[in-house]
Amino acid sequence: MRNAEASGAVRTPVTRARQPYRLMVVDDSAVIRGLLTRSLEADPEVEVLASASNGEMAVNALGRYDIEIVILDIEMPVMDGLTALPKLLAAKPGIKVIIASTLTRRGADISMRALPPAPTTT
């Protein structure tokens, strides 16, 4: 038995005490954007404020909406996700980005390139 249980202290689950998470969905497929949006908004703690069909539109949307999280496709016309990623991070430091890609070997390799470099230890 853990100390908290032994002492009679009860741990309550951590809940988000503020507004729903504010998301933007970025994908060149209108079908995928619609499916993701409907699926995400089924959760009361999520609100999709914007969607965009390419990275350029996503970067521009950050100036119009208070977005916390971006779901970003990799392969898109006009501006792809890898090009848009540093622009999104520069436009709104601290924003969280979830990379979405098709389930292919090539897509997985590209998604890995989107990750920040691992910290070095001395």
Secondary structure, DSSP 8 states (H G I E B T S, - for coil): --HHHHTT---------SS-EEEEEE-S-HHHHHHHHHHHHTSTTEEEEEEESSHHHHHHHTTTS--SEEEEESS-SSS-HHHHHHHHHHHSTT-EEEEE--SSHHHHHHHHHTS-------
